[in-house]
């Protein structure tokens, strides 16, 4: 299967040859991903153990996966953490699993790096964190992107997801860092699709806040200074949900503190869309507290 180099990737013929030796399984979760899945499968064609975990797609997703030689599994979706944890029980060929979404593409350099580190990693290493680059209008949202760091290469038996929406991956053991990036195209299906998806996300977030299943006693010290990125994010979110005027605060934070304006029109658009998403959560939480629709 052909592989197209992602933006910012530089690889020699020797590098390309190195990535043909599989040592990593790949897990891709899908639901109606016929548009993005072919590119995702092509980007990890170096693996001979690709698993597509599908939520009963109504389009050609399953047929595309099978035609590419991937192992296909199906499960009814319930929530993000439970669904992803169920996928960890699949019969992977290798001890390391690369977690990939259909709208993501590992750069070729990242693919080579992952193959190298799993062969060199100390036995007690259980996960690797990488930087994800989000794109809008062909522009890398270098400043606007709020959460650029993710654990994506894991030993599945030592990993588990928590939180039903905007799930957090927890790994039992030391985590190492990868140098090369993973490219993400969240607007590959268009802005209307992004808004529709975040309409669902905002409903789930509001229900989570309403049920008070988030962090009960957030710490400002942990939010600002905890060495673990995901722990910081957990406390930051819990504190953020207690602030008045959150949508405006988020827009100003993204625009001027993080520097989304430096990403040009794409950064301004992304900051505005994220603020609209935050406003949807605020309105839906108020609606629930008033007895629902």
Helices and strands as residue ranges (DSSP letters): H 13-18, E 25-30, H 37-43, E 50-54, H 61-67, E 71-74, H 80-87, E 97-101, E 104-106, H 108-120, E 125-136, E 139-140, E 149-154, G 156-158, E 159-162, E 168-171, E 174-177, E 182-184, H 191-210, H 220-225, H 229-240, H 246-252, I 253-257, G 260-263, H 264-289
